[in-house]
Amino acid sequence: MSLFRTTTFASRRCIPRWRGRPISIQHGQDWAPIFNAEEIEPPAGPKTFEDIGLRSSVVKAARSAFPSLELPTETQCRLIPAINEGKDVILADDTGSGKSLGIVLGLLNKPRLRFNDKKTGKPRKSLSITSLLLVPHRDLANQLFLWIQRMSQSSQTTPAKISSIAQVLTRDDAKQTQAMIDDLRADPPHILIATPQVLLDVIKKAPDAIPLHEISTVVLDEIDYLVEAVTRYDKPTFKQKLDMKKQQKKLDKHPSASTLLLDSIYQREDAVERTDKPQLIVSSATLRRSLNRHLLYDSGWMENSENTVFLRGEKFSSSTALNRGLGGGDVHHSVVVVRGDECVNIEEALPGPKGAPVVEHADTEDAVEIDSTDEARRKYHMTPSPFDQQVFEAISVAFALDVPSVALLVLDASAPVQRAVHDLQSLGVNAVQLDVADTDRGRTHLLNHGRDATAFRTNPVLLVCNRATFRGLDLPELTHVFITGLFKDQMNGAVVDEYLQIAGRVGRFGRGGKVVTFIKENDVTAKEGLDSSARQVKTALYTLKDVGVKPVRFEHFD
């Protein structure tokens, strides 16, 4: 049984573009100024994956690969039919709502096309690339690829060659650009997953390897990290107007790789008048109004028309916002200030949950050894660390006392992750750099959907990454997220969005978890007269209030 089906002898795009009454979803004032959307009620009663249009072979493969997968989420019930019908989609829903998996299933469900050869007019031997899936970083690309690989291996007795189903284009020291090009020419994949800059480099070097005019669907997962838009104001002041002009000038002069790619696909001379432009799907948990406006009115990539579907998750009151966006009431958020050798909870923190489980770490022969290599010791021994060691000591204590299996430490976007791993290992922490492609650095935890977690409890692991490389990752066994450096920036929407993304890594599949932010006291003097730690605490409190969360005490600190 094949995971995907093939449509042969296609001389042009044969995915129908839906035409008819506008179908849109609107929730909240954030979207109201953009368009007059028609409200769509959630599907009545439970729906199966077959009910929403997935072929039985895809459903069987998905359930075999992920045993915990039973019924589609509400988001998937809306998203997958829209993908099947060829509609353009703007999807804004919370972390953990099944956006990425829904996209993957929808793309696997699409038929493959075989185009005619331009010279002979006869059908080509090779199939075309059906879908292009752009993501912000390598780990997310590898995660999506591993999902597809696992489903492919589960779909039939003799699995299809994975390169014909999916391939990945990312920066990879083990694979040069020419090798990627050779693989694409030899066996075009059904789904091509790529980071924008690498894809752009490949197209510049070998445009024939990726015929953009043959692609049926383009997806941007985590679009707010891929495409930047000018901040818009309903009634801008003079200063805001100047800021908008500066932003626009900067974006025009230095467009992102994603913008260049989408312009090439949707604004080509031969594409402007086409009625069969590729379907465009964009997705994120933190889509702001400025980016929505850009997509609909400024970019030229999609239109506010009957073929565009706006999907947005339910809007809850602040008292229950956590129940959807941040893993439910069983996810607890704490802010800890490191004062020299002591760690204290902020004064505003409420009492933490009672009866917290005691963490017991088994001492077995299978425990993972800390990889503190001679090379790393030589490299870092004589150089000062950029990290505050007292903060790392606090994190090591929290990890040792409270983490049963898997935790994630998220550093500043530009922080040297390998050095952080070395420093933490020196403190006795089983820390590794997050790398989804590596079994010991995240791949095992990524693929443990619905499976026994006891293997991770023999020696808990702290996965370390920075803010540039965590978005979209789904680690089912993750129970704790530790954060440093996030609130050094001034309070703004970007900080709130970043916190939502980071905190959304825990609480998946109804599990509980903890999000603990560490702030070093009095490290820098702020412009407004507050010391850095006071300013960061203030920003943290505003952020938590904005997302509908009240901080609780982390029980192991005063």
C-alpha positions as CSV (number, residue, x, y, z in Angstrom):
1,M,0.0,0.0,0.0
2,S,1.6,3.3,-1.1
3,L,1.8,6.3,1.1
4,F,1.0,8.6,-1.8
5,R,-0.8,8.2,-5.1
6,T,0.4,9.2,-8.5
7,T,-1.4,11.2,-11.2
8,T,0.3,10.7,-14.6
9,F,0.4,12.6,-17.9
10,A,-0.1,16.1,-16.5
11,S,0.8,18.8,-18.9
12,R,-0.2,21.6,-16.5
13,R,-1.3,22.0,-12.9
14,C,-4.2,19.6,-12.3
15,I,-4.8,20.4,-8.7
16,P,-8.2,22.3,-8.8
17,R,-8.3,25.8,-7.5
18,W,-11.5,26.1,-5.5
19,R,-13.9,28.8,-6.5
20,G,-17.0,29.7,-4.7
21,R,-18.4,31.4,-1.6
22,P,-15.7,32.8,0.7
23,I,-14.9,30.6,3.7
24,S,-13.0,32.3,6.5
25,I,-12.7,32.2,10.2
26,Q,-12.5,35.2,12.4
27,H,-11.7,35.3,16.2
28,G,-10.9,38.4,18.1
29,Q,-10.2,42.0,17.2
30,D,-6.7,41.4,15.9
31,W,-8.1,40.2,12.6
32,A,-11.1,42.4,12.3
33,P,-9.5,45.4,10.5
34,I,-8.1,43.1,7.8
35,F,-11.2,41.6,6.2
36,N,-14.8,40.8,6.8
37,A,-14.6,37.1,7.4
38,E,-17.4,34.6,7.6
39,E,-17.5,32.6,10.8
40,I,-17.2,28.9,10.5
41,E,-18.4,26.7,13.3
42,P,-16.2,23.9,14.5
43,P,-17.1,20.5,13.2
44,A,-20.1,18.9,15.0
45,G,-19.1,15.8,16.9
46,P,-15.9,13.8,16.7
47,K,-14.4,13.4,13.2
48,T,-12.0,10.7,12.0
49,F,-9.1,11.3,9.7
50,E,-11.0,9.5,6.9
51,D,-14.0,11.9,7.5
52,I,-11.9,14.9,6.7
53,G,-10.5,13.5,3.5
54,L,-7.3,11.6,4.2
55,R,-6.8,8.3,2.3
56,S,-6.8,5.2,4.4
57,S,-3.2,4.4,3.5
58,V,-2.1,7.7,5.0
59,V,-4.2,7.3,8.1
60,K,-2.9,3.7,8.6
61,A,0.7,4.8,8.2
62,A,0.2,7.7,10.6
63,R,-1.4,5.6,13.3
64,S,1.2,2.9,13.0
65,A,4.0,5.5,13.3
66,F,2.3,7.4,16.2
67,P,0.2,5.0,18.3
68,S,-1.2,7.9,20.4
69,L,-2.8,9.4,17.2
70,E,-6.5,8.7,17.4
71,L,-8.8,11.5,16.2
72,P,-7.8,14.7,14.4
73,T,-7.6,17.9,16.4
74,E,-10.0,20.7,15.7
75,T,-7.3,22.6,13.8
76,Q,-6.7,19.5,11.6
77,C,-10.4,19.1,10.9
78,R,-10.4,22.5,9.3
79,L,-6.9,22.5,7.8
80,I,-6.7,19.2,6.0
81,P,-9.9,19.7,3.9
82,A,-8.7,23.1,2.9
83,I,-5.4,21.6,1.7
84,N,-7.3,18.9,-0.2
85,E,-9.4,21.5,-2.0
86,G,-6.4,23.5,-3.1
87,K,-7.3,26.6,-1.1
88,D,-4.7,29.2,0.2
89,V,-4.5,29.0,4.0
90,I,-3.5,31.5,6.7
91,L,-3.3,29.4,9.9
92,A,-2.8,31.0,13.3
93,D,-3.3,28.6,16.2
94,D,-1.6,27.8,19.5
95,T,1.4,25.6,20.0
96,G,0.4,21.9,20.4
97,S,-2.8,22.2,18.2
98,G,-1.4,19.9,15.5
99,K,-0.6,22.4,12.8
100,S,2.6,20.9,11.6
101,L,1.4,17.3,11.6
102,G,-1.8,18.4,9.9
103,I,0.3,20.0,7.2
104,V,2.4,16.9,6.7
105,L,-0.6,14.6,6.5
106,G,-2.3,17.0,4.0
107,L,0.8,17.1,1.8
108,L,1.2,13.3,1.8
109,N,-2.4,13.0,0.8
110,K,-1.9,15.0,-2.4
111,P,-1.4,13.2,-5.8
112,R,1.9,13.3,-7.6
113,L,2.1,14.8,-11.1
114,R,4.0,13.8,-14.2
115,F,4.6,16.6,-16.6
116,N,5.3,16.4,-20.3
117,D,8.8,16.9,-21.6
118,K,9.1,20.3,-23.3
119,K,11.2,19.0,-26.2
120,T,9.4,15.8,-27.0
121,G,5.9,16.6,-25.7
122,K,5.8,13.2,-24.1
123,P,5.4,12.4,-20.4
124,R,8.6,12.5,-18.5
125,K,9.9,9.4,-16.8
126,S,10.4,11.3,-13.5
127,L,7.6,12.7,-11.4
128,S,7.6,16.3,-10.3
129,I,8.1,17.8,-6.9
130,T,4.6,18.3,-5.6
131,S,5.1,20.4,-2.4
132,L,7.7,22.8,-1.1
133,L,7.8,23.1,2.7
134,L,9.9,26.0,4.1
135,V,10.9,26.0,7.7
136,P,13.2,28.4,9.7
137,H,15.9,26.0,10.9
138,R,17.5,22.6,10.3
139,D,16.1,20.9,13.4
140,L,12.5,21.5,12.4
141,A,13.2,20.3,8.8
142,N,14.7,17.1,10.2
143,Q,11.8,16.7,12.6
144,L,9.2,16.8,9.7
145,F,11.4,14.5,7.6
146,L,11.6,12.0,10.4
147,W,7.9,12.0,10.8
148,I,7.5,11.3,7.1
149,Q,10.2,8.6,7.2
150,R,8.6,6.9,10.1
151,M,5.2,6.9,8.4
152,S,6.7,5.6,5.2
153,Q,8.4,2.7,7.0
154,S,5.1,1.9,8.7
155,S,3.0,2.1,5.6
156,Q,3.9,-1.2,3.8
157,T,5.8,-4.4,4.0
158,T,8.4,-3.0,1.5
159,P,8.7,0.7,2.2
160,A,9.1,3.1,-0.7
161,K,12.5,4.7,-1.1
162,I,12.3,7.7,1.3
163,S,14.1,10.0,-1.2
164,S,11.1,9.7,-3.5
165,I,8.8,10.8,-0.8
166,A,10.7,13.5,1.0
167,Q,14.1,15.1,0.9
168,V,15.7,17.8,3.1
169,L,17.8,20.8,2.0
170,T,19.6,22.4,5.0
171,R,23.1,23.3,5.9
172,D,24.8,20.0,6.5
173,D,28.5,19.6,6.9
174,A,28.2,16.0,5.8
175,K,26.5,16.8,2.5
176,Q,27.6,19.4,0.0
177,T,25.3,21.4,-2.2
178,Q,26.2,19.5,-5.3
179,A,25.3,16.2,-3.7
180,M,21.9,17.7,-2.8
181,I,21.4,18.8,-6.4
182,D,22.4,15.3,-7.7
183,D,19.8,13.7,-5.4
184,L,17.1,16.0,-6.6
185,R,17.8,15.4,-10.2
186,A,18.0,11.6,-9.8
187,D,14.8,11.2,-7.7
188,P,12.6,14.3,-7.3
189,P,10.7,14.0,-3.9
190,H,7.0,14.3,-3.4
191,I,7.7,16.8,-0.6
192,L,10.8,19.0,-0.5
193,I,11.6,20.3,3.0
194,A,14.1,23.2,3.1
195,T,15.4,26.2,4.9
196,P,15.0,29.2,2.6
197,Q,18.6,30.3,2.2
198,V,19.8,26.8,1.2
199,L,17.0,26.4,-1.2
200,L,17.8,29.7,-2.8
201,D,21.5,28.7,-3.1
202,V,20.5,25.4,-4.8
203,I,18.1,27.2,-7.2
204,K,20.8,29.7,-8.2
205,K,23.3,27.0,-8.8
206,A,21.0,24.5,-10.6
207,P,17.5,25.9,-11.4
208,D,16.6,22.8,-13.3
209,A,16.9,20.7,-10.2
210,I,13.8,22.4,-8.6
211,P,11.4,23.5,-11.4
212,L,9.4,26.1,-9.4
213,H,6.7,26.3,-12.1
214,E,5.7,22.7,-11.5
215,I,5.2,22.9,-7.7
216,S,1.6,22.5,-6.6
217,T,1.8,23.7,-3.0
218,V,4.1,26.0,-1.1
219,V,4.1,25.9,2.7
220,L,5.8,28.2,5.2
221,D,5.7,26.8,8.7
222,E,6.5,29.3,11.4
223,I,6.1,32.1,8.8
224,D,6.6,34.9,11.3
225,Y,10.2,33.8,11.6
226,L,10.6,33.5,7.8
227,V,9.0,36.7,6.6
228,E,9.3,40.1,8.2
229,A,6.6,42.8,7.7
230,V,6.5,46.4,8.5
231,T,4.7,47.1,11.8
232,R,1.4,48.8,11.1
233,Y,-0.6,51.2,13.3
234,D,-4.3,52.1,12.9
235,K,-3.6,55.7,13.7
236,P,0.2,56.2,13.5
237,T,1.9,59.1,15.1
238,F,4.5,61.1,13.2
239,K,7.3,59.1,14.8
240,Q,5.6,55.8,14.0
241,K,5.2,56.9,10.4
242,L,9.0,57.5,10.2
243,D,9.7,54.2,11.8
244,M,7.4,52.5,9.3
245,K,9.3,54.1,6.4
246,K,12.7,53.1,7.9
247,Q,11.5,49.5,8.3
248,Q,10.1,49.4,4.7
249,K,13.4,50.8,3.3
250,K,15.4,48.2,5.2
251,L,13.2,45.3,4.0
252,D,13.3,46.5,0.4
253,K,17.1,46.7,0.5
254,H,17.6,43.4,2.3
255,P,14.7,41.1,1.6
256,S,14.8,37.7,3.3
257,A,15.5,34.5,1.4
258,S,11.8,33.5,1.9
259,T,10.7,36.8,0.4
260,L,12.9,36.3,-2.6
261,L,11.7,32.8,-3.2
262,L,8.0,33.7,-2.9
263,D,8.5,36.6,-5.2
264,S,10.1,34.3,-7.7
265,I,7.2,31.9,-7.5
266,Y,4.2,34.2,-7.4
267,Q,5.4,37.4,-9.1
268,R,7.1,35.8,-12.2
269,E,6.1,37.3,-15.5
270,D,4.6,34.0,-16.5
271,A,2.8,33.6,-13.1
272,V,1.0,37.0,-12.8
273,E,-1.9,36.0,-15.1
274,R,-2.0,32.3,-14.2
275,T,-5.1,30.8,-12.7
276,D,-3.2,27.8,-11.4
277,K,-0.6,29.5,-9.1
278,P,0.7,27.1,-6.5
279,Q,-1.5,26.8,-3.4
280,L,0.1,28.8,-0.5
281,I,-0.2,27.7,3.1
282,V,1.3,29.7,6.0
283,S,1.3,28.8,9.6
284,S,2.4,30.0,13.0
285,A,1.3,30.2,16.6
286,T,2.0,33.9,16.7
287,L,0.7,35.6,13.6
288,R,0.3,39.4,14.1
289,R,-1.9,41.8,12.2
290,S,1.0,43.4,10.3
291,L,2.1,40.2,8.8
292,N,-1.5,39.3,7.9
293,R,-1.9,42.6,6.1
294,H,1.4,42.0,4.3
295,L,0.3,38.6,3.0
296,L,-3.1,39.7,1.8
297,Y,-2.4,43.2,0.4
298,D,1.3,44.0,-0.1
299,S,3.1,40.8,-1.0
300,G,1.3,39.7,-4.2
301,W,1.5,36.1,-3.0
302,M,-2.1,35.6,-2.1
303,E,-5.4,37.5,-2.4
304,N,-8.2,38.3,0.0
305,S,-10.5,36.3,-2.2
306,E,-12.9,33.4,-2.2
307,N,-9.9,31.0,-2.5
308,T,-8.3,32.1,0.7
309,V,-9.2,30.5,4.1
310,F,-8.4,32.1,7.4
311,L,-8.1,29.6,10.2
312,R,-7.6,30.8,13.7
313,G,-7.9,28.9,17.0
314,E,-10.5,29.6,19.7
315,K,-10.0,32.8,21.6
316,F,-10.3,32.3,25.3
317,S,-10.5,34.7,28.2
318,S,-7.3,35.5,30.1
319,S,-8.3,33.2,32.9
320,T,-8.4,30.2,30.6
321,A,-5.9,31.2,27.9
322,L,-3.3,28.8,29.4
323,N,-5.6,25.9,28.9
324,R,-5.1,26.1,25.2
325,G,-2.0,28.0,24.3
326,L,0.4,26.8,27.0
327,G,-0.4,23.2,27.7
328,G,-3.3,23.6,30.1
329,G,-3.6,24.2,33.8
330,D,-1.0,21.5,34.6
331,V,1.8,23.6,33.1
332,H,3.3,25.9,35.8
333,H,5.3,29.0,35.1
334,S,8.0,30.3,37.5
335,V,10.5,33.2,37.5
336,V,13.7,32.7,39.6
337,V,16.2,35.5,40.4
338,V,19.8,34.3,41.0
339,R,21.4,36.4,43.8
340,G,25.0,35.3,44.2
341,D,24.9,31.9,45.8
342,E,21.1,31.9,46.4
343,C,18.1,31.6,44.2
344,V,14.7,33.1,45.1
345,N,11.3,33.1,43.5
346,I,9.8,36.5,42.6
347,E,7.6,38.1,45.3
348,E,4.5,37.9,43.0
349,A,4.7,34.1,42.7
350,L,1.8,32.1,44.0
351,P,2.2,28.9,46.0
352,G,3.2,26.1,43.8
353,P,1.3,22.8,43.3
354,K,1.1,20.4,46.2
355,G,2.3,16.9,46.1
356,A,4.9,17.3,43.4
357,P,6.5,14.0,42.5
358,V,9.9,13.2,43.9
359,V,12.4,12.7,41.1
360,E,14.3,9.4,41.4
361,H,17.2,8.7,39.0
362,A,18.0,5.1,38.5
363,D,21.7,4.2,38.5
364,T,22.0,1.6,35.6
365,E,24.6,0.4,33.2
366,D,22.5,1.9,30.4
367,A,22.8,5.5,31.7
368,V,24.1,7.9,29.1
369,E,27.6,9.0,29.7
370,I,28.4,12.8,29.8
371,D,30.4,13.5,26.7
372,S,33.1,15.9,28.1
373,T,35.7,15.2,25.5
374,D,39.4,16.1,25.7
375,E,38.9,18.3,22.6
376,A,36.2,20.3,24.3
377,R,38.2,20.6,27.5
378,R,41.2,21.9,25.6
379,K,39.1,24.3,23.6
380,Y,37.3,25.9,26.5
381,H,39.6,25.4,29.5
382,M,41.7,28.5,28.9
383,T,39.0,30.8,27.6
384,P,36.5,32.7,29.8
385,S,32.9,31.6,29.5
386,P,30.3,34.1,28.2
387,F,27.7,32.5,30.6
388,D,27.1,33.4,34.2
389,Q,28.1,30.3,36.1
390,Q,25.9,31.0,39.1
391,V,22.9,31.0,36.7
392,F,24.1,27.7,35.3
393,E,24.6,26.3,38.8
394,A,21.0,27.2,39.6
395,I,19.8,25.5,36.4
396,S,21.9,22.4,37.3
397,V,20.2,22.3,40.7
398,A,16.7,22.6,39.2
399,F,17.5,19.9,36.7
400,A,18.8,17.5,39.3
401,L,16.0,18.0,41.7
402,D,13.0,18.3,39.4
403,V,13.5,16.7,36.0
404,P,12.4,13.1,35.6
405,S,13.4,12.6,31.9
406,V,13.9,15.4,29.4
407,A,14.3,19.1,29.8
408,L,15.1,21.9,27.4
409,L,17.3,24.9,28.0
410,V,16.7,27.8,25.7
411,L,19.5,30.4,25.4
412,D,19.8,33.8,23.7
413,A,19.5,33.6,19.9
414,S,23.3,34.3,19.5
415,A,24.5,32.3,22.4
416,P,27.3,29.7,21.7
417,V,25.4,26.4,22.4
418,Q,28.4,24.1,22.4
419,R,30.1,26.3,25.1
420,A,27.0,26.2,27.2
421,V,26.9,22.4,26.9
422,H,30.5,22.2,28.0
423,D,29.9,24.5,31.0
424,L,26.9,22.4,32.1
425,Q,28.7,19.1,31.7
426,S,31.4,20.5,33.9
427,L,28.7,20.9,36.6
428,G,27.7,17.3,36.2
429,V,24.7,17.8,34.0
430,N,23.9,15.3,31.3
431,A,23.6,18.2,28.7
432,V,23.7,17.8,25.0
433,Q,23.2,20.2,22.1
434,L,19.8,19.7,20.6
435,D,20.1,18.1,17.2
436,V,17.1,16.3,15.8
437,A,19.2,14.4,13.2
438,D,21.3,12.8,16.0
439,T,19.8,9.9,18.0
440,D,21.4,11.0,21.3
441,R,20.7,14.7,20.9
442,G,17.0,14.8,20.4
443,R,15.9,12.3,17.7
444,T,15.0,9.6,20.2
445,H,12.9,12.0,22.3
446,L,11.3,13.5,19.2
447,L,10.0,10.1,17.9
448,N,8.7,8.8,21.3
449,H,5.1,9.6,20.5
450,G,3.0,7.5,22.9
451,R,5.7,5.1,23.8
452,D,7.3,4.1,27.1
453,A,9.5,6.9,28.6
454,T,11.3,4.7,31.2
455,A,14.4,4.6,29.0
456,F,14.8,8.3,29.4
457,R,14.4,8.2,33.2
458,T,17.6,6.2,33.8
459,N,19.6,9.3,33.2
460,P,17.7,12.5,32.4
461,V,19.0,14.7,29.7
462,L,19.1,18.4,29.3
463,L,18.8,19.4,25.6
464,V,20.4,22.8,24.9
465,C,19.5,25.2,22.1
466,N,19.1,28.9,21.4
467,R,16.1,30.9,20.5
468,A,16.9,30.6,16.8
469,T,16.6,26.8,16.6
470,F,13.7,25.6,18.8
471,R,10.6,26.8,17.0
472,G,8.1,24.2,16.0
473,L,9.9,21.3,17.6
474,D,7.7,18.6,19.2
475,L,9.4,16.6,22.0
476,P,6.6,14.5,23.6
477,E,8.5,13.5,26.7
478,L,9.6,17.1,27.5
479,T,8.5,18.1,31.0
480,H,10.6,21.2,31.7
481,V,11.8,24.2,29.8
482,F,14.4,26.5,31.3
483,I,14.9,30.0,29.9
484,T,17.7,32.6,30.2
485,G,18.1,36.0,28.6
486,L,14.6,36.3,27.1
487,F,13.5,39.3,29.1
488,K,16.6,41.4,28.6
489,D,14.8,43.1,25.8
490,Q,12.1,45.7,26.3
491,M,8.6,44.6,26.7
492,N,7.0,44.2,23.3
493,G,4.9,41.9,21.2
494,A,8.0,40.0,20.0
495,V,8.9,39.1,23.5
496,V,5.4,37.8,24.2
497,D,5.4,35.8,21.0
498,E,8.8,34.3,21.8
499,Y,7.6,33.3,25.3
500,L,4.5,31.6,23.9
501,Q,6.7,29.7,21.4
502,I,9.2,28.6,24.1
503,A,6.6,27.7,26.8
504,G,4.6,25.9,24.2
505,R,7.2,23.1,24.0
506,V,5.8,21.5,27.2
507,G,2.3,20.3,27.9
508,R,1.9,18.4,24.7
509,F,-0.7,15.6,24.5
510,G,-2.3,16.8,27.7
511,R,0.9,16.3,29.8
512,G,1.9,18.7,32.5
513,G,5.2,20.5,32.8
514,K,7.1,23.5,34.1
515,V,8.5,26.6,32.5
516,V,11.2,28.2,34.6
517,T,12.9,31.6,33.7
518,F,16.2,32.4,35.4
519,I,17.2,36.1,35.8
520,K,20.6,37.2,37.1
521,E,20.3,40.0,39.7
522,N,21.9,43.4,38.9
523,D,24.1,42.5,36.0
524,V,23.5,45.7,33.9
525,T,22.1,49.1,34.5
526,A,19.0,49.9,32.4
527,K,18.2,53.2,30.8
528,E,15.1,53.9,32.8
529,G,17.0,53.6,36.1
530,L,15.9,50.1,37.1
531,D,18.7,47.6,37.5
532,S,18.6,44.9,34.9
533,S,17.1,42.2,37.1
534,A,14.2,44.5,38.2
535,R,13.6,45.4,34.6
536,Q,13.6,41.8,33.5
537,V,11.2,40.8,36.3
538,K,8.9,43.6,35.3
539,T,9.0,42.4,31.7
540,A,8.4,38.8,32.7
541,L,5.4,39.8,34.8
542,Y,3.9,41.8,31.9
543,T,4.5,38.9,29.5
544,L,2.9,36.4,31.8
545,K,-0.1,38.6,32.3
546,D,-0.4,39.2,28.6
547,V,-0.6,35.4,27.9
548,G,-3.1,34.8,30.8
549,V,-0.6,33.1,33.2
550,K,0.1,33.7,36.9
551,P,3.6,32.8,38.1
552,V,3.9,30.1,40.8
553,R,6.8,29.3,43.1
554,F,9.4,26.8,42.0
555,E,9.4,24.6,45.1
556,H,13.2,24.0,45.3
557,F,14.1,27.6,45.8
558,D,13.1,30.2,48.5
